[in-house]
Amino acid sequence: MPPASEPRWKCQSFRVGNMKSVCGAVGLIGQNWAMLFASGGFRVKLYDIEQQQITDALDNIRQGTKLLEQSGSLRGSLSAEQQLSRITGCSTLQEAIEGAMHIQECVPEDLGLKRKVFAQLDGLIGDDVVLSSSTSTLLPSKLFAGLAHVKQCIVAHPEGVVSPSDLDLVMSHGLGLRYAFIGPLETMHLNAEGMLSYCDRYGESIKRVLETFGPIPDFSRATVEKVHQTMCEKVPDDPEHLAARRKWRDECLIRLAALKSQMQSQ
């Protein structure tokens, strides 16, 4: 067990050439960050206070990277082995952040834990390092309040939605790919060690988000026109363009249905 004063968190560091960045947590999100950075040529170091967590993360990353290569979906120009060679473990936090230019935190959605992590990092970094959080529900003003390097702090979540186009992109290239085969509840079940684990981790965060929801939107003309303009930039609303896009959509659905019929339900 770690000393009581040491927060339970994990750290991953990434380096390209002489530039190096660090990311916290070797869970699913942290592992995906490591694979993403390695695909771009970054050298990645994993750190955890429990060595077994690093070992397990490296095994999962190897399996995931190999699977992507086998399916022809591997990102970047490097082979799977080249990418995997850029990911290693380290035994101390100091080793992980040495020379870092970016630190990406991915610990659970616990405000107290995240603040403890950033407070610790704040005392170790210089003025040229970016501190970034993967939070999906916590406000930056609460996460970074009081830090000496607060001007170097940002939030970078894998699915941050900022526009109508971004919303469609998240669904069509992210969640929608999963939902074509498994529903939202099974997605939650698989994103942790089962549904109970998922709700233990994220239940309070989900509740906080739901409590911020305002009244039902009235679909005011100004809002609708803004969304319409964004959609028309991709698909003009004249009959010819709409018909062509519908045809493309239907062809995609036919191919997806054929693929699903070929796969055995798990």
C-alpha positions in Angstrom: 0.0 0.0 0.0 1.3 3.5 -0.7 1.9 6.0 2.1 -1.2 7.8 3.3 0.2 11.1 1.9 0.7 9.7 -1.6 -2.4 10.0 -3.8 -3.4 6.8 -5.6 -2.9 7.8 -9.3 -1.0 6.8 -12.3 1.1 8.6 -14.8 2.1 8.1 -18.4 4.7 10.2 -20.2 5.2 10.8 -23.9 8.2 12.1 -25.8 8.8 13.1 -29.4 12.4 13.9 -30.2 13.4 16.2 -27.4 9.8 16.9 -26.4 8.1 14.8 -23.8 4.7 14.8 -22.3 3.0 13.0 -19.4 -0.4 11.6 -18.9 -2.0 10.3 -15.7 -3.8 6.9 -15.3 -3.3 3.5 -16.8 -7.0 2.6 -17.1 -8.8 2.4 -20.4 -8.7 6.1 -21.2 -5.0 6.3 -20.2 -4.1 3.2 -22.3 -5.9 4.7 -25.3 -4.0 8.0 -24.9 -0.7 6.0 -24.8 -1.6 4.2 -28.0 -2.6 7.4 -29.7 0.6 9.2 -28.8 2.7 6.3 -29.7 1.0 6.2 -33.1 2.3 9.7 -33.7 5.9 8.8 -32.8 5.8 9.9 -29.2 7.9 7.9 -26.7 5.6 6.8 -23.8 6.4 6.0 -20.2 3.9 4.4 -17.9 4.0 5.1 -14.2 1.9 3.6 -11.4 2.4 3.2 -7.7 1.5 -0.5 -8.3 3.8 -2.3 -10.7 1.2 -4.8 -11.7 -1.0 -2.0 -13.1 1.9 -1.1 -15.4 2.3 -4.7 -16.5 -1.4 -5.1 -17.1 -1.5 -1.8 -19.1 1.4 -2.9 -21.3 -0.3 -6.2 -22.0 -3.6 -4.5 -22.9 -1.8 -2.0 -25.1 0.1 -4.7 -27.0 -3.1 -6.7 -27.6 -5.0 -3.6 -28.7 -2.2 -2.3 -31.0 -1.8 -5.7 -32.6 -5.5 -6.0 -33.2 -5.6 -2.6 -34.9 -2.8 -3.6 -37.2 -4.4 -6.9 -38.1 -7.7 -5.2 -39.0 -5.9 -2.5 -41.0 -7.0 0.2 -38.6 -3.6 1.1 -37.0 -3.1 4.9 -36.9 0.1 6.6 -38.2 2.9 5.4 -40.4 4.7 3.2 -37.8 4.2 -0.5 -37.5 2.7 -2.0 -34.4 6.1 -3.1 -33.1 7.5 0.3 -33.8 4.7 1.9 -31.8 5.0 -0.6 -29.0 8.7 -0.1 -28.7 7.9 3.6 -27.8 5.9 2.5 -24.7 7.7 1.5 -21.6 7.2 1.6 -17.8 9.1 3.6 -15.2 9.3 3.2 -11.4 9.0 6.8 -10.1 6.9 9.9 -10.8 10.0 12.0 -11.0 11.3 9.8 -13.8 8.0 10.0 -15.6 7.8 13.8 -15.7 11.4 14.6 -16.2 11.7 16.8 -19.2 7.9 16.8 -19.8 6.2 19.4 -21.9 2.6 18.1 -21.5 0.9 16.2 -18.7 -2.4 14.5 -19.3 -4.4 13.5 -16.2 -6.9 10.6 -16.6 -7.7 9.6 -13.0 -11.3 8.9 -11.9 -13.9 11.7 -11.8 -13.2 12.5 -8.2 -12.6 16.3 -7.6 -10.6 15.8 -4.4 -8.3 13.2 -6.0 -7.8 15.2 -9.2 -6.9 18.4 -7.1 -4.5 16.4 -5.1 -2.8 15.1 -8.2 -2.5 18.6 -9.8 -1.3 20.1 -6.5 1.5 17.5 -6.5 2.4 18.1 -10.1 2.2 21.8 -9.6 5.1 21.6 -7.2 7.3 19.6 -9.6 6.9 21.3 -13.0 8.4 24.4 -14.5 6.8 27.2 -16.4 6.9 25.5 -19.8 4.8 22.4 -19.1 1.1 22.1 -20.0 -1.1 20.5 -17.3 -4.2 18.9 -18.9 -7.2 17.0 -17.5 -9.3 14.4 -19.2 -12.3 15.2 -17.0 -15.7 15.0 -18.7 -17.8 16.6 -15.9 -15.7 18.8 -13.7 -15.1 22.5 -14.3 -11.6 23.7 -14.9 -12.1 26.5 -12.4 -12.6 23.9 -9.7 -9.9 21.6 -10.8 -7.1 24.1 -11.1 -8.0 26.8 -8.5 -5.0 27.9 -6.5 -2.3 26.3 -8.6 0.8 28.3 -9.2 0.8 27.2 -12.9 -2.9 27.7 -13.4 -2.3 29.5 -16.7 -0.7 26.4 -18.0 -3.8 24.2 -17.3 -6.4 23.0 -19.8 -9.0 20.3 -20.2 -8.6 17.9 -23.1 -11.3 15.2 -23.1 -11.4 12.7 -26.0 -15.1 13.5 -26.7 -15.4 17.2 -26.1 -18.4 18.6 -28.0 -18.2 22.2 -29.0 -20.4 22.5 -32.2 -23.2 20.7 -34.1 -20.5 19.1 -36.4 -18.6 17.9 -33.4 -21.7 16.3 -32.0 -22.3 14.4 -35.2 -18.6 13.4 -35.4 -18.6 12.0 -31.9 -21.6 9.8 -32.7 -20.6 8.7 -36.3 -16.9 8.1 -35.6 -17.1 7.2 -31.9 -20.1 6.1 -29.9 -22.2 5.3 -32.9 -19.7 2.6 -34.0 -20.3 0.8 -30.7 -24.0 1.4 -30.6 -24.3 -0.4 -34.0 -23.4 -3.6 -32.2 -24.0 -3.0 -28.5 -26.4 -0.7 -26.7 -25.5 2.1 -24.2 -25.9 -0.1 -21.2 -23.5 -2.8 -22.4 -21.2 0.0 -23.4 -21.2 1.2 -19.8 -20.8 -2.4 -18.6 -17.7 -2.9 -20.8 -16.2 0.5 -20.0 -15.5 -0.7 -16.4 -15.4 -4.0 -14.6 -19.2 -4.4 -15.0 -22.1 -2.1 -14.5 -21.7 -1.9 -10.7 -18.1 -0.8 -11.1 -19.1 1.8 -13.8 -21.8 3.3 -11.5 -19.4 3.3 -8.5 -16.9 5.3 -10.6 -19.1 7.6 -12.5 -22.5 7.7 -10.8 -21.9 10.9 -8.9 -20.4 12.6 -11.9 -23.4 11.6 -14.0 -25.8 12.9 -11.3 -23.9 16.2 -11.2 -24.3 16.6 -15.0 -28.0 15.8 -14.9 -28.6 18.3 -12.1 -27.2 21.1 -14.4 -29.7 20.4 -17.1 -32.0 23.3 -17.7 -35.6 23.4 -18.9 -36.5 21.6 -22.1 -35.2 23.6 -25.1 -37.8 25.5 -27.1 -36.0 25.0 -30.4 -35.9 28.8 -31.0 -35.5 29.9 -34.5 -32.0 31.3 -33.9 -30.7 28.0 -32.5 -32.4 26.0 -35.3 -31.0 28.3 -38.0 -27.5 28.0 -36.5 -27.6 24.2 -36.6 -29.2 24.2 -40.1 -26.4 26.4 -41.4 -23.8 24.0 -40.0 -25.6 21.0 -41.6 -25.8 22.7 -44.9 -22.1 23.3 -45.0 -21.8 19.5 -45.2 -25.0 18.7 -47.1 -26.7 21.5 -49.0 -30.5 21.4 -48.5 -31.4 21.4 -52.2 -33.2 18.2 -53.4 -30.3 16.9 -55.4 -27.8 17.0 -52.6 -30.3 15.6 -50.0 -31.2 12.7 -52.3 -27.6 11.8 -52.9 -26.8 11.8 -49.2 -29.8 9.7 -48.5 -28.7 7.2 -51.1 -25.2 7.1 -49.5 -26.8 6.6 -46.1 -29.0 3.8 -47.2 -26.1 2.0 -48.9 -24.0 2.3 -45.7 -26.9 0.8 -43.7 -27.3 -2.1 -46.1 -23.6 -2.9 -45.8 -23.7 -2.6 -42.1 -26.7 -5.0 -41.9 -24.8 -7.5 -44.1 -21.8 -7.3 -41.8 -23.9 -7.8 -38.7 -25.6 -10.8 -40.2 -22.2 -12.4 -40.8 -21.1 -12.0 -37.2 -22.1 -14.2 -34.4 -23.9 -12.5 -31.5 -21.8 -12.7 -28.4 
